[in-house]
Amino acid sequence: MTDVALGTSDNGLEKWATDNEYTHFMGETCDGSIANTGDAMNYHPEVNIHVRLDGFALKDRMPGTPGDDWGTTQREMAFLERAFRVGNLDASRLTFYLGGSDITAGIFKGSKYLRGS
């Protein structure tokens, strides 16, 4: 495992990961996915994390809308934030995508995606 894909299942994550030959944890239990994600982020410095942000809009996550059950994704993002904050996950291992484009530089500069400058 050298590359792990994270994102929302209802926005094509599994196909995207497979097409790019990234490991994904789709089809696992919530606990299994969380454990594997945390392990890759915290204990495997050779693993790159690819975060597909498509489908992260709050309007798409309101109760009663398609895909409103995204607890696993929320927990994965919390693990990602913590691993990054405590120094287990270096910025060089992270790539963020939106609409098929790499937006990593913008994320780390505090771009419009984070409501920054």
C-alpha positions, -999 to 999 in steps of 0.1 A, spaced: 0 0 0 15 33 -11 -15 54 -18 -48 56 0 -80 74 -12 -105 90 11 -138 108 3 -175 102 1 -187 68 -12 -217 84 -30 -195 105 -52 -176 78 -70 -147 73 -46 -144 36 -52 -142 39 -90 -118 69 -88 -95 50 -64 -95 19 -85 -89 39 -117 -58 56 -100 -47 23 -84 -52 38 -49 -61 16 -19 -96 23 -6 -115 10 23 -149 9 7 -169 -22 16 -154 -24 50 -172 -18 83 -170 18 97 -147 6 124 -125 -13 99 -123 17 76 -114 40 105 -87 16 118 -71 12 84 -72 49 77 -57 58 111 -30 32 106 -20 45 72 -18 81 83 0 76 116 22 46 112 32 43 75 52 74 64 55 58 29 18 61 23 4 91 4 -32 102 13 -54 113 -16 -86 132 -4 -114 136 -29 -135 165 -17 -163 161 -42 -196 158 -23 -184 175 9 -209 204 5 -231 208 36 -262 212 15 -257 176 2 -254 163 38 -287 174 53 -308 146 69 -331 130 45 -310 138 14 -292 111 -6 -259 103 11 -268 118 44 -250 90 63 -214 100 62 -202 93 97 -173 72 85 -160 101 63 -164 126 91 -143 103 114 -117 98 87 -113 136 83 -110 140 120 -82 113 120 -65 131 92 -67 165 110 -52 150 142 -25 130 124 -15 162 106 -17 184 137 5 161 159 31 156 131 24 120 121 12 131 86 34 155 67 19 179 41 41 162 15 20 131 19 -14 148 13 -31 156 -20 -66 172 -21 -88 170 -52 -120 188 -62 -138 183 -95 -109 163 -108 -83 190 -101 -54 189 -76 -62 218 -52 -36 210 -26 -16 242 -29 -48 262 -24 -57 242 7 -24 249 24 -24 286 15 -59 291 30 -77 294 -3 -113 300 -11 -119 263 -3 -112 271 34 -129 306 31 -94 321 34 -79 349 14 
